[in-house]
Amino acid sequence: MACILGSQYIPSIEYFAHWLYHDHIILEAHEHFQKRSWRNKTCILGTEKPHSLTVPLQKGKHQQMNIQDVSIAYDEDWPSQHLRSIKTAYGKTGFAEEVLSGLEPIVTKPHDTLWALNFACLEYVTMLIKGPWLYTLSEVYYAKPETNIIDLRPGIPCGKTSALGPFPEYGQVLRIHKSHQPNLSILDPLCHLGPGTYDYLARYAIKLYDKS
């Protein structure tokens, strides 16, 4: 069974776990932008609760605008703010330098559209995780995909898990002696686990779909 996913800003662990489970995904390229969605935000590690990062959009009516036409606002230096927060969260992890050195030029580069930024981030993080990460861009928008396609376009939330049963955990630098914060941005396992991220996603994918 195939799976269709929407564009998201540095997507969550579950986004990639779904992708890994299905081997190949359809990436929605013609949807209309939805406010209060995960298209322009993500969650990273926080000391008490997940910390949200939101990409600001240019003023105007983005609702129902084609996702590839939604423009980013640069009135404020949000890229520096995001990178500062990410470095605060992950600077002391074992793989932070490797991961963040490649992310920084992507986030600081001015992108005309949200789609362009999201796609650049997606290409970068899939390069860091072993595996083929196959996808096809949708050619047109279908309000209701075919019955053999799982529709995950509403978005894969960060900061809470959809796993069936106990989800796999790992030590998080800001959570010593505190409970694990689940399903954060893919940056979380990449910075903590490095090359072990793929195996972690494989175990997480099983928990998403194993109903036994």
N, C-alpha and C positions, 0 to 999 in steps of 0.2 A: 504494500500500500504506500502511495506517495504522500508527501507532506508539502504544504505551501506555507511559507513564512514571509513576514513583512520586513522591511528595512528597519533596523534599530541602531541606536548609537551605542557602540561598544556593547554588544548584546550579552545577555545573562548566560550563566552556566547551562541552564535548561534549554536555552535556544540551541546551543551546540550539542547537547545531549540528544535532543530530538533529531537534529541533523545527522548525528552519528548513527543513531538507531535506524534511520531510513536510508542511509548511504548517499542518497541523492535527493536534493530538494528543489522545489520551484520557488524562486525568489520573486515576490510580487513587485512588478515594476510599473504598474499602471493604476494603482489604487488612488483614492482620494485621501488627502491628509485628514486625520481625525485628531481633534484636540484632546488633551489629557490622555494621550496614548504614550507608548514607550518609544515612539519614533525618534524623539529628540531628548531622551533622558536615559540614565543608567544609575546603578547603585554600587558604591564601593564600601569597603570596610570602615566601620566607625567604632568608637570606643564603647558606646552604649547602644546604638542602633545604626542600621545602614544609612550611609550618607548619600543623598541624591545629588546628581550632577545633571543640569539641564542646559541644552544648547538653546540660546534665545533666538527667536525668529523675528524677521522684519515685521513691523507693524502692518496690519492689513488683514484681510479675510482669507486665512489659510484653510479654513474649514471647506472641504470639498474641492480643494485645489489638487491637481495632480502632484503626486509625491515628488516627481522629478523637477517641479517648478517652485517648490517651497524654498524661500531664500533665508539665509542665516543673517542675523544682525551682529554687527561688530562695533556697536556704539560703545560698549564696555569691553574691557580686555578679559573676556570670559576664558579664552584658552589658557592664559597664565593662571587664572583662578582654579581651573580644572586640574591643570598639571601640578599645581601646588598641593591641592587636596589629595591627588593620587600619590604624590611623593610622600606626603605625611602618612598616608595609610600603608604604603608598601615599601618605603625607603629602606627599611631594615630587613626585608625578606631576602632570601638567598638569590633570587633571580631578578630582582628589581632593576638593576643596572642594565641588564641585557634587554629586558622587555620595554622599559621606559625610554631607553635611548632611541629606539625605533619609533615609538609612539609620538614622542615630542614633535618631530618635524611634521607629522601628519596633522596633529591638532593645531599647531601654530600656523600652518599654511592656510591662508584665506581660501575658503571654498565658496563658490557662488551659491551652491544649493546644499540642503540637508542630505539629499540623496548622494551627492558626491562625497561628502564627509563620511557618511555612514559606510559607503562602499569602500572607501579607502581604508577605514578602520577594519572592516570585515576582511579585506584582502590581507592586511597586515597580520591580524591575529591567527588567521588560518595558515599563514606561512610559518608561524611559530609552533603550531601543533602538527605533529606528524599525521599523515593521512591524506587522501586525495581531496576531500571536501568538494564534492561535485555538486554543481547547481546549474539550473537553467533559468533564465529570465523569462517571466511571463510575457506573452506577446500581446494580450488584450486583458481587460479586467472582466472577471466573472463574479457576479454577486454571490453565486452559489457554485462552487467547484463541483466537478464530477464526484459521484458517490464514493469512488475509490481513492479520493484525496482528502487527507486530514487537514482541515483549515485552521491554521494557527496564526492567521493574519491579525487577529485582534491584539496580539502582542504577548510576549512571554515576560511576566513581571519579574522584577528583581526583589530580593530580600525576603522571599517566602518560598517554600518548596511545594511542589505538586507531587513529589515522590510518594509512591505507595509503600508504606512501611518505613523503617529507619533508613535515612539517606546516608551515603558515605561522608565522613567528616575528615578533616585534617587540621593541624594546629595553625591558628591564625595569630600573627604577631601582636595585635592589639587586644586579643581576647584571652590572655593568660588567665587560667582558672575561671573563665567565663564560658557560657554556652556558645557554640559555633553559630555564626551568622550564615544561613544557607543561601544558595542560589544568588550570589552577587554577580557583578560583572565578570566576564571571563578573565579579566585582569587578575582577579583574586587567586584562582588556581595557577595561572601562568606565573605570577610572582612568587607564590609559595612553593609550587611543585615543579615548575619548569618542565623538563621533558616528561615528567609523570602526569601531566595534564590529560593527555590522551587516554591513558588507562583509567584515570579518575572519571572522565566523561563516560567511558564505556560502562563502568560500574553504576554510575548515576542513571544512564539510559535504561539499564535493566530495572531499576527501581521505579522509573516512570511508566513502564509498560508491563511489568510482571504483576499480574493480579492474583498470583497463587498465595 
